Amino acid sequence: MSSFQVYIIQVSVGNHQWTVKHRYSDFHDLHEKLVSEKKIDKNLLPPKKIIGKNSKSLVEKRQKELEVYLQTLLLKFPVTSPKVLSHFLHFHLYVS
């Protein structure tokens, strides 16, 4: 039986805040697309860890790192986010 962690990330853009929920594999897929399409630094995404991946301390640490990752991406694309990032962040649900 396999288990996986879903990370709940708080996103802030201007005065708007919302949460997104994704697995690490979703972040990895996003990152791979951004690396190939937008030449994002491939070391920007926190590394995947196997041992103790569901320990509470690792989950909390990774969640903070993933929040920083997303905020860094938002700063890198201040005017127009790449479509794959906008979709990942559910902009279509929050931006009118």
C-alpha positions as CSV (number, residue, x, y, z in Angstrom):
1,M,0.0,0.0,0.0
2,S,1.6,3.3,-1.1
3,S,1.0,6.5,0.7
4,F,1.8,10.0,-0.5
5,Q,1.9,13.5,1.0
6,V,-0.3,16.3,-0.2
7,Y,1.2,19.8,0.5
8,I,-1.1,22.6,1.2
9,I,0.6,25.8,0.1
10,Q,-0.5,29.3,0.8
11,V,-0.2,31.5,-2.3
12,S,0.0,35.3,-2.1
13,V,-0.3,37.6,-5.1
14,G,-0.8,41.3,-4.3
15,N,-3.7,41.4,-1.9
16,H,-5.0,38.0,-2.9
17,Q,-4.3,34.8,-1.0
18,W,-5.5,31.3,-1.5
19,T,-4.3,27.7,-1.0
20,V,-3.3,25.1,-3.5
21,K,-2.9,21.4,-2.8
22,H,-0.4,19.3,-4.7
23,R,1.8,16.3,-4.3
24,Y,5.6,16.6,-4.6
25,S,5.3,14.8,-8.0
26,D,3.1,17.7,-9.2
27,F,5.7,20.2,-8.2
28,H,8.4,18.1,-10.0
29,D,6.3,17.9,-13.2
30,L,5.8,21.7,-13.1
31,H,9.4,22.3,-12.5
32,E,10.5,20.0,-15.4
33,K,8.2,22.0,-17.8
34,L,9.5,25.3,-16.5
35,V,13.1,24.2,-16.8
36,S,12.6,23.1,-20.4
37,E,10.3,25.9,-21.6
38,K,11.4,28.9,-19.5
39,K,15.0,28.0,-18.6
40,I,14.3,28.0,-14.8
41,D,17.3,27.0,-12.7
42,K,16.9,23.2,-12.3
43,N,18.3,23.4,-8.7
44,L,15.4,25.7,-7.6
45,L,13.1,22.9,-6.6
46,P,13.8,21.3,-3.2
47,P,15.2,17.8,-3.8
48,K,13.2,14.7,-3.5
49,K,13.9,12.7,-0.4
50,I,13.1,9.0,0.0
51,I,14.1,8.2,3.6
52,G,11.6,9.5,6.2
53,K,9.6,11.2,3.5
54,N,6.4,11.2,5.6
55,S,8.0,12.2,8.9
56,K,6.3,15.3,10.4
57,S,9.5,17.4,10.5
58,L,10.4,16.6,6.9
59,V,6.9,17.3,5.7
60,E,6.9,20.7,7.5
61,K,10.3,21.6,6.1
62,R,9.4,20.6,2.6
63,Q,6.2,22.5,2.7
64,K,8.1,25.7,3.7
65,E,10.6,25.0,0.9
66,L,7.8,24.5,-1.6
67,E,6.2,27.8,-0.6
68,V,9.5,29.6,-1.1
69,Y,9.8,27.8,-4.5
70,L,6.4,29.1,-5.6
71,Q,7.0,32.6,-4.3
72,T,10.3,32.6,-6.2
73,L,8.6,31.6,-9.4
74,L,6.0,34.4,-8.9
75,L,8.8,36.9,-8.5
76,K,10.5,35.7,-11.6
77,F,7.4,36.2,-13.7
78,P,5.9,39.4,-12.1
79,V,3.8,40.4,-15.1
80,T,2.7,37.3,-16.9
81,S,3.1,33.8,-15.5
82,P,3.7,30.9,-17.9
83,K,0.5,29.0,-18.6
84,V,1.7,25.9,-16.8
85,L,2.4,27.9,-13.7
86,S,-0.9,29.7,-13.8
87,H,-2.8,26.4,-14.2
88,F,-0.8,24.9,-11.3
89,L,-1.7,27.9,-9.0
90,H,-5.4,27.8,-10.2
91,F,-5.2,31.4,-11.3
92,H,-8.3,30.8,-13.4
93,L,-10.3,30.3,-10.2
94,Y,-9.2,33.5,-8.5
95,V,-8.3,36.1,-11.1
96,S,-11.1,37.9,-12.9
